[in-house]
Amino acid sequence: MKEYDFYIVPTPIGNLGDITIRAIEVLKSVDLIACEDMRVTQKLLNHFEIKTKCISYHKFNEKERVNKFVEILNEGKKIALVSDAGTPLFCDPGSILVEELRKHNFKITALPGANAVATFLSQNARGNEDFYFAGFLPKSKQQIENLLKKYKTTNIVFYESPNRLLNTLKIINETRPNSQISIGRELTKVFEEIVCDSTENVIEYFKNNVLKGEIVGMVFNENSKNIDMDMDEKIEKLKNKNFSAKEISIIISELYNANKNDVYKRVLDI
């Protein structure tokens, strides 16, 4: 088996049985495990009788740890990176480190494994494969509204905290009335559930339920027929204002996050 200097290792998002055999082997074989919270990772290591030494690596010490890891790897030792749950670099630390290690030409690999987004999407029929992953949604109402307007024609997948979910759902309902949404929580755990309905109904559901655990959500894209009608209407208005086809295609593609060439053809056909 080919050896690497640095391993990116996914860990279970809830059910410890989801860890892979290869992940266990790698965590046992490396010289050091870089982890977000040593207490969380230690529970996992203890469960699988992994004795490898851990070192903290989180968003507050990312930059200062980089040189330390470069020194360790230059000594010929091997490091594995894990997050508290799921795949590192998905809303978790690691980007700064990976970028620096590539500059030093260290051999890096990533193991396949648990990921909340993939687990969630595999339980949601979407009609098409494209989606926009927003990570954790921004905190301001205006930023969330801008995001919802920009990606009207694309499924928006996001993470959210339990204490903010209801407020976020209300913003979605105000900005995109009659929108469809899916909310997943406690994925792979005992109390896993996915609620898929109109945003209004999902709000009512969670009003009467205690919100706990990690949450993944998706705002379904708006009906393509309605989007097409809305787009054509705006194109007509811009044409009446004597905008050129090129100018219209730029404006419309920005408004609907659409392909500029496709919009240009659409403008010429109207």
Secondary structure, DSSP 8 states (H G I E B T S, - for coil): ----SEEE--B-SS-GGGS-HHHHHHHHHSSEEEES-HHHHHHHHHHTT----EEE--TTTHHHHHHHHHHHHHTT--EEE--SSB-TTSSSS-HHHHHHHHHTT--EEE-----HHHHHHTTS--SSS-EEEEEE--SSHHHHHHHHHHTTTSEEEEEE-HHHHHHHHHHHHHHSTT-EEEEEESTTSTT-EEEEEEHHHHHHHHHTS---S-EEEEE----HHHHHHHHHHHHHHHHHTT--HHHHHHHHHHHHT--HHHHHHHHHH-
